[in-house]
């Protein structure tokens, strides 16, 4: 049986990436204002934290080219969900990064 990690993905991002707690708060506020469920919030913040941990920086510091390469790698990974599912997830993730974090 797999032992549970002592900290969540977003907790690791908060601990290791300066400013990620602000990202967490922004996403939390936006999901609350948008009347989205807690599970939606935790899914969004988990995915955003994964990207930030991968690049070791805040989402707004990740270029479109880097994000595209990252998402392409996920889509081509043998362990990834079926291609249509991963493409939908990738599109949603790109939109969420832009919607929640990158200033207009």
MILO-944299 format. One record per residue: residue number from 1; residue in one letter; x, y, z of N, C-alpha, C in turn. Coordinates in steps of 0.05 Angstrom, whole numbers, plus 5000, padded with zeros to 4 digits. Example, Ala and Ser with C-alpha at 12.3 -4.5 7.8 and 13.67 -1.06 7.14 Angstrom:
<atoms>
(1 'a' (5264 4886 5156) (5246 4910 5156) (5264 4934 5156))
(2 's' (5257 4955 5142) (5273 4979 5143) (5258 5001 5157))
</atoms>
This chain:
<atoms>
(1 'x' (5017 4976 5000) (5000 5000 5000) (5018 5025 5000))
(2 'x' (5010 5044 4984) (5025 5069 4981) (5021 5086 5006))
(3 'x' (5043 5097 5016) (5040 5115 5039) (5034 5143 5029))
(4 'x' (5017 5157 5044) (5008 5184 5035) (5031 5203 5040))
(5 'x' (5034 5221 5021) (5054 5242 5023) (5048 5260 5047))
(6 'x' (5068 5270 5060) (5064 5287 5083) (5053 5314 5076))
(7 'x' (5058 5323 5052) (5047 5349 5044) (5035 5347 5016))
(8 'x' (5015 5363 5010) (5003 5363 4984) (5020 5377 4964))
(9 'x' (5013 5374 4939) (5028 5387 4917) (5029 5418 4921))
(10 'x' (5006 5429 4927) (5005 5459 4930) (5020 5467 4956))
(11 'x' (5020 5451 4976) (5036 5458 5000) (5066 5458 4994))
(12 'x' (5075 5438 4978) (5103 5438 4970) (5109 5463 4953))
(13 'x' (5091 5471 4936) (5095 5495 4919) (5097 5520 4937))
(14 'x' (5080 5521 4957) (5080 5544 4975) (5107 5545 4991))
(15 'x' (5117 5521 4998) (5142 5520 5014) (5166 5525 4997))
(16 'x' (5166 5519 4971) (5190 5520 4955) (5191 5543 4935))
(17 'x' (5168 5555 4928) (5168 5575 4907) (5158 5602 4920))
(18 'x' (5176 5621 4921) (5169 5647 4932) (5145 5659 4917))
(19 'x' (5125 5667 4932) (5102 5679 4921) (5079 5660 4914))
(20 'x' (5083 5634 4917) (5062 5616 4909) (5038 5618 4928))
(21 'x' (5042 5626 4952) (5019 5629 4970) (5000 5650 4959))
(22 'x' (5010 5671 4946) (4993 5691 4933) (4977 5679 4910))
(23 'x' (4990 5661 4895) (4976 5647 4873) (4953 5631 4885))
(24 'x' (4959 5617 4907) (4939 5601 4921) (4915 5618 4928))
(25 'x' (4921 5641 4940) (4899 5659 4949) (4883 5670 4926))
(26 'x' (4896 5677 4904) (4883 5688 4880) (4864 5667 4869))
(27 'x' (4874 5642 4866) (4857 5621 4855) (4834 5615 4873))
(28 'x' (4839 5615 4899) (4818 5611 4919) (4796 5632 4917))
(29 'x' (4804 5657 4915) (4785 5679 4913) (4768 5676 4887))
(30 'x' (4782 5671 4865) (4768 5670 4839) (4749 5646 4838))
(31 'x' (4756 5624 4849) (4738 5601 4849) (4714 5606 4867))
(32 'x' (4718 5620 4889) (4696 5627 4907) (4677 5647 4894))
(33 'x' (4688 5667 4881) (4672 5687 4867) (4656 5674 4844))
(34 'x' (4669 5655 4831) (4656 5641 4808) (4638 5619 4817))
(35 'x' (4633 5617 4843) (4616 5597 4855) (4623 5569 4844))
(36 'x' (4649 5563 4846) (4658 5536 4838) (4662 5520 4864))
(37 'x' (4661 5494 4861) (4663 5476 4885) (4691 5475 4896))
(38 'x' (4694 5465 4920) (4720 5461 4932) (4737 5442 4916))
(39 'x' (4724 5421 4905) (4739 5401 4890) (4750 5414 4864))
(40 'x' (4735 5433 4852) (4745 5447 4829) (4769 5464 4837))
(41 'x' (4767 5478 4859) (4790 5494 4868) (4814 5477 4873))
(42 'x' (4812 5454 4887) (4835 5438 4893) (4846 5425 4867))
(43 'x' (4829 5419 4848) (4839 5409 4822) (4856 5430 4808))
(44 'x' (4845 5455 4807) (4859 5477 4794) (4886 5482 4807))
(45 'x' (4886 5485 4834) (4911 5492 4848) (4931 5469 4846))
(46 'x' (4922 5445 4846) (4940 5422 4843) (4954 5423 4817))
(47 'x' (4939 5427 4795) (4951 5428 4768) (4970 5452 4765))
(48 'x' (4962 5475 4776) (4980 5498 4774) (5005 5494 4790))
(49 'x' (5002 5481 4814) (5026 5475 4830) (5045 5456 4816))
(50 'x' (5034 5436 4803) (5051 5417 4788) (5068 5431 4767))
(51 'x' (5055 5449 4752) (5070 5464 4732) (5091 5482 4745))
(52 'x' (5084 5496 4766) (5103 5513 4780) (5126 5498 4792))
(53 'x' (5120 5475 4804) (5142 5458 4815) (5160 5447 4793))
(54 'x' (5149 5440 4770) (5165 5431 4748) (5185 5452 4739))
(55 'x' (5175 5476 4736) (5193 5498 4726) (5207 5513 4749))
(56 'x' (5199 5507 4774) (5211 5520 4797) (5208 5550 4797))
(57 'x' (5184 5559 4787) (5178 5587 4788) (5148 5591 4786))
(58 'x' (5139 5616 4791) (5111 5623 4790) (5099 5619 4762))
(59 'x' (5073 5614 4760) (5061 5610 4734) (5064 5633 4715))
(60 'x' (5063 5658 4725) (5065 5681 4707) (5093 5684 4695))
(61 'x' (5113 5670 4706) (5140 5671 4696) (5146 5648 4676))
(62 'x' (5126 5632 4670) (5129 5610 4651) (5119 5620 4624))
(63 'x' (5135 5618 4604) (5128 5628 4577) (5108 5609 4564))
(64 'x' (5094 5619 4544) (5076 5602 4528) (5091 5578 4516))
(65 'x' (5115 5583 4506) (5130 5562 4493) (5137 5540 4513))
(66 'x' (5145 5548 4537) (5152 5528 4558) (5127 5512 4566))
(67 'x' (5105 5526 4569) (5080 5512 4576) (5071 5493 4554))
(68 'x' (5073 5502 4530) (5066 5484 4507) (5084 5459 4507))
(69 'x' (5110 5463 4511) (5128 5440 4511) (5121 5421 4534))
(70 'x' (5116 5432 4558) (5108 5416 4581) (5083 5400 4576))
(71 'x' (5062 5414 4565) (5037 5400 4559) (5039 5379 4537))
(72 'x' (5056 5385 4517) (5061 5366 4496) (5074 5341 4507))
(73 'x' (5093 5344 4525) (5106 5322 4538) (5086 5305 4553))
(74 'x' (5068 5318 4568) (5047 5303 4582) (5029 5288 4563))
(75 'x' (5022 5301 4541) (5004 5288 4521) (5017 5264 4508))
(76 'x' (5043 5265 4504) (5057 5243 4491) (5066 5221 4510))
(77 'x' (5065 5226 4536) (5074 5207 4556) (5056 5182 4555))
(78 'x' (5068 5159 4555) (5053 5134 4553) (5034 5130 4577))
(79 'x' (5040 5142 4600) (5023 5139 4623) (5001 5159 4625))
(80 'x' (4999 5177 4605) (4979 5198 4606) (4952 5187 4598))
(81 'x' (4931 5202 4605) (4904 5194 4596) (4902 5194 4566))
(82 'x' (4881 5184 4556) (4876 5182 4527) (4880 5210 4515))
(83 'x' (4891 5212 4490) (4897 5238 4478) (4875 5259 4480))
(84 'x' (4849 5252 4473) (4829 5273 4475) (4827 5284 4504))
(85 'x' (4828 5266 4524) (4826 5275 4551) (4849 5293 4559))
(86 'x' (4873 5286 4552) (4896 5302 4560) (4896 5329 4545))
(87 'x' (4886 5330 4521) (4884 5355 4506) (4864 5373 4519))
(88 'x' (4842 5362 4528) (4822 5378 4542) (4834 5389 4568))
(89 'x' (4848 5372 4583) (4860 5380 4608) (4881 5402 4603))
(90 'x' (4897 5398 4582) (4918 5418 4576) (4906 5445 4569))
(91 'x' (4884 5445 4553) (4871 5469 4545) (4859 5483 4569))
(92 'x' (4847 5468 4587) (4836 5479 4611) (4858 5491 4629))
(93 'x' (4880 5476 4632) (4902 5486 4648) (4913 5512 4638))
(94 'x' (4918 5514 4612) (4928 5538 4600) (4909 5561 4605))
(95 'x' (4883 5556 4602) (4863 5577 4608) (4862 5585 4637))
(96 'x' (4865 5566 4655) (4865 5572 4684) (4889 5589 4692))
(97 'x' (4912 5582 4681) (4936 5597 4687) (4932 5626 4678))
(98 'x' (4921 5630 4655) (4916 5657 4645) (4894 5671 4661))
(99 'x' (4873 5657 4666) (4850 5669 4679) (4856 5677 4708))
(100 'x' (4870 5660 4723) (4874 5665 4751) (4899 5681 4758))
(101 'x' (4920 5677 4743) (4946 5686 4753) (4959 5708 4737))
(102 'x' (4957 5707 4711) (4970 5726 4694) (4953 5752 4692))
(103 'x' (4964 5774 4701) (4949 5799 4701) (4941 5808 4672))
(104 'x' (4917 5820 4670) (4908 5829 4644) (4920 5855 4637))
</atoms>
